[in-house]
């Protein structure tokens, strides 16, 4: 199983979100620490400790 996430660096911090659960951002000082935190968030969602809204995705058609 894969958990996809996005992140950006702001100063010395990495701020990340699970793609399917962007409502729970987290921050860390390294990518490996960020991945640990994101895994913790996922496990908390699975255990019912965090209530997650299921993200919905749409598609925009762009015309030139």
C-alpha positions, -999 to +999 in steps of 0.1 A: +000+000+000+012+035-008+002+067+009+008+097-013+016+130+002+025+166-008+049+188+010+067+221+007+096+236+026+091+269+045+124+279+061+137+250+081+103+232+082+087+208+058+049+211+058+031+180+044-004+166+039-017+132+029-032+136-006-064+118+005-066+137+038-054+173+033-073+185+062-046+173+086-014+192+078+017+185+098+052+199+099+087+186+107+123+195+104+132+166+080+115+145+053+119+113+073+103+129+104+075+143+082+068+108+068+066+095+104+041+121+113+020+115+082+020+078+089+008+086+125-020+107+111-030+079+088-031+054+116-051+078+138-077+081+110-078+044+106-083+039+143-111+065+144-091+089+166-094+116+139-125+121+119-117+126+083-137+141+055-132+121+024-117+144-001-134+147-035-115+154-067-127+171-098-114+178-132-112+212-149-111+214-186-089+243-198-094+256-233-068+278-250 
